Amino acid sequence: MAIEGPLRELGIHDVFQLLDLSRKTGTLRITSPERNNEGSVFFDAGTIVAATMKSNPHLLGTILERSGKATAADLARATAMQRAGDKRRVGEILVAHGIVTPRDIDRFMRQQIETVVFDLMSWSEGFFSFTEEPPRPIRKDIAVRVSTESLLMEGARRIDEWSRMADKIPDARVLPRLAPLDDGPESFIDLLPREWEVLSVIDGERNLHEIGKRLVLPEFEVAKIIYGMLSTGLIEITPHDDGPKHG
């Protein structure tokens, strides 16, 4: 039996909690016309085993490439094998060819699941639909199971932390831009590599959501980095009325 409805009537946290407590097996699909986006979360007896997002369909491959675990050519060969009829997922193909280890896949698939689920937990608008289905066939050596309860707790913590940044970053629509240089003495600012990465794509046109999409980072992580950099005077924030909104 399908469970479905608008998120304004049953919040996303309540949906996850319901599927966890009732030990459901199947697929939860969440769509947001406002964001022009949708995500899918796959459950096995209430535990999350996979998650995907339309705006970033190859997130695992991107994470593996950015981490240096796989090259663009490795990923291209794996996807070519899929197009030729190979039913295995990209991670399974890479493990079979010795490019990554099952432990690598476990760590990065957990990261992928967490990224998608935490983004979905920020949605307050849209529609959800859960369909009971048999468990997805996944090889035992690369199976990943993530506790729904632990994700709910971490998701609530992140939402609470974002609320404390709301004075300067109320949602993902804000536009960060480089601050104009003043005529004072030059100062030395020490930034972390991830901060430099975010700073490099701030152009006054991409909002926080678009920066996260470009860098394959959750909106929450981008918000924390930008919030921290505001104190350096390097960037400014401009409110924006369009684009995706943080829930």
C-alpha positions in Angstrom: 0.0 0.0 0.0 1.3 3.4 -1.0 1.8 6.2 1.6 1.7 9.6 0.1 0.8 13.3 0.6 2.0 16.9 0.7 4.9 17.7 3.0 3.0 20.7 4.4 0.6 18.1 6.0 3.2 15.5 7.1 6.7 16.9 7.5 9.7 15.0 6.0 11.1 14.2 9.5 7.7 12.6 10.4 7.8 10.6 7.1 11.2 9.2 7.9 10.3 8.4 11.5 7.1 6.6 10.3 9.1 4.4 7.9 11.7 3.7 10.5 9.3 2.7 13.3 7.1 0.6 11.0 10.2 -1.1 9.6 9.1 -0.5 6.0 10.9 -1.8 2.9 10.5 0.1 -0.3 11.2 3.5 -2.0 10.4 7.0 -0.7 10.2 9.5 -3.5 10.0 13.2 -2.7 9.4 15.9 -5.4 9.5 19.7 -5.2 8.2 21.6 -8.2 9.5 24.8 -6.5 13.0 23.5 -6.6 12.6 21.6 -9.9 14.1 18.6 -8.0 13.3 15.2 -6.6 15.0 12.6 -4.5 14.6 8.9 -3.8 15.5 7.1 -0.6 15.5 3.3 -0.5 14.6 1.5 2.8 15.1 -2.1 4.0 13.2 -2.9 7.2 13.3 0.8 8.2 17.0 1.2 7.5 18.3 3.4 4.6 20.4 1.5 2.0 20.6 4.0 -0.8 19.6 7.6 -1.8 19.7 9.6 -5.0 19.0 13.2 -6.0 17.9 14.3 -9.5 20.1 17.4 -9.3 23.1 15.3 -8.7 22.5 11.8 -10.1 26.2 10.7 -10.1 27.1 11.9 -6.7 29.0 8.8 -5.7 31.2 8.9 -8.8 31.8 12.6 -8.3 32.9 12.0 -4.6 35.2 9.1 -5.7 36.8 11.3 -8.4 37.2 14.3 -6.1 38.8 12.1 -3.4 41.3 10.8 -5.9 40.0 7.2 -5.5 38.9 7.0 -9.1 39.7 8.9 -12.3 37.2 10.3 -14.8 38.3 7.6 -17.2 37.5 4.9 -14.6 34.1 6.3 -14.1 33.5 6.6 -17.9 34.4 2.9 -18.3 32.0 1.9 -15.5 29.1 3.9 -17.0 29.9 2.6 -20.5 29.6 -1.0 -19.1 26.2 -0.1 -17.6 25.0 1.3 -20.9 26.2 -2.0 -22.5 23.9 -4.0 -20.2 25.9 -4.5 -17.0 23.3 -4.5 -14.2 25.9 -3.7 -11.5 26.1 -0.3 -9.9 29.2 1.9 -10.5 30.6 1.1 -7.1 30.3 -2.6 -7.7 32.1 -2.3 -11.1 34.9 -0.3 -9.6 35.4 -2.8 -6.8 35.4 -5.7 -9.3 38.2 -4.1 -11.3 40.3 -3.3 -8.2 40.0 0.5 -8.6 38.5 1.0 -5.1 38.0 -1.3 -2.1 34.7 -2.3 -0.5 35.7 -0.1 2.5 36.1 2.9 0.2 32.6 2.2 -1.2 31.1 1.9 2.2 32.5 5.2 3.4 31.6 7.1 0.3 28.2 5.6 -0.1 27.4 6.6 3.5 28.5 10.1 2.6 26.3 10.0 -0.5 23.3 8.9 1.5 23.9 11.5 4.2 24.2 14.3 1.7 21.0 13.4 -0.1 19.0 12.8 3.1 20.1 16.0 4.9 19.2 18.0 1.8 15.8 16.4 1.6 15.3 17.1 5.4 15.5 20.8 4.6 12.5 20.6 2.3 9.2 22.0 3.7 7.3 22.0 0.4 6.6 19.3 -2.1 5.0 15.9 -2.2 6.1 12.5 -0.9 5.2 9.0 -2.0 6.3 5.7 -0.5 5.8 2.4 -2.3 6.5 -0.9 -0.6 8.9 -3.0 -2.8 11.2 -6.0 -2.3 14.7 -5.1 -1.1 17.2 -3.9 -3.7 19.6 -6.7 -4.7 23.0 -5.6 -3.4 26.1 -7.6 -3.0 26.9 -8.4 0.6 30.5 -7.1 0.4 29.4 -3.6 -0.6 26.0 -3.4 1.2 25.5 -0.2 3.2 22.9 0.2 5.9 22.5 3.6 7.6 20.4 4.0 10.7 17.4 6.2 10.0 17.2 7.3 13.7 20.8 8.5 13.6 20.2 10.6 10.4 17.1 12.1 12.0 19.0 13.2 15.1 21.8 14.7 13.0 19.3 16.3 10.6 17.6 18.0 13.6 21.0 19.2 14.9 21.8 20.7 11.5 18.4 22.5 11.2 18.9 23.9 14.7 22.4 25.1 13.8 21.1 26.7 10.6 18.5 28.6 12.7 21.4 30.1 14.6 22.9 31.4 11.3 19.6 32.8 10.2 20.4 36.4 11.1 22.9 36.5 8.2 21.9 33.4 6.1 18.2 32.9 6.4 18.0 30.3 3.5 19.8 28.9 0.5 18.6 31.8 -1.8 21.1 34.3 -0.4 23.7 35.6 -2.8 27.3 35.8 -1.4 29.6 38.2 -3.2 33.2 39.4 -2.8 33.3 42.5 -0.7 34.9 45.6 -2.2 38.5 46.2 -1.2 39.1 49.1 1.3 42.0 51.4 1.4 43.3 50.2 4.8 46.5 48.3 5.4 46.7 44.8 3.8 45.9 42.0 6.2 46.7 38.3 6.0 43.8 35.9 6.0 44.4 32.2 6.6 41.7 30.0 5.0 41.2 26.3 5.0 41.3 24.4 1.6 37.5 24.0 1.6 37.0 27.7 2.3 39.2 28.6 -0.7 37.2 26.2 -2.8 33.9 27.9 -1.9 35.5 31.4 -2.2 36.7 30.5 -5.8 33.1 30.1 -7.1 31.5 33.1 -5.4 30.7 35.5 -8.2 27.7 37.5 -7.0 25.4 35.5 -9.3 25.3 32.0 -7.8 23.2 31.6 -4.7 24.1 29.3 -1.8 22.1 26.4 -3.3 23.9 26.8 -6.7 27.3 27.0 -5.0 26.6 23.7 -3.2 25.5 22.1 -6.5 28.6 23.3 -8.3 31.0 21.9 -5.6 28.9 18.8 -4.7 28.5 20.0 -1.1 25.3 20.1 1.0 23.7 23.5 1.4 24.3 23.2 5.2 28.1 22.8 4.7 28.2 25.8 2.3 26.2 27.9 4.7 28.6 27.1 7.6 31.6 28.0 5.5 30.1 31.2 4.2 28.9 32.2 7.7 32.3 31.7 9.1 34.0 33.7 6.3 31.6 36.7 6.8 33.8 37.7 9.8 36.9 38.0 7.6 35.3 40.8 5.5 36.1 38.9 2.3 32.4 38.4 1.4 29.0 40.1 1.8 25.5 38.6 1.7 22.7 39.9 -0.5 19.2 38.6 0.1 17.5 37.1 -3.0 13.8 36.4 -3.7 14.2 33.6 -6.3 15.6 30.1 -6.2 15.3 27.2 -3.9 14.5 27.9 -0.3 15.8 26.2 2.8 13.0 24.7 4.8 
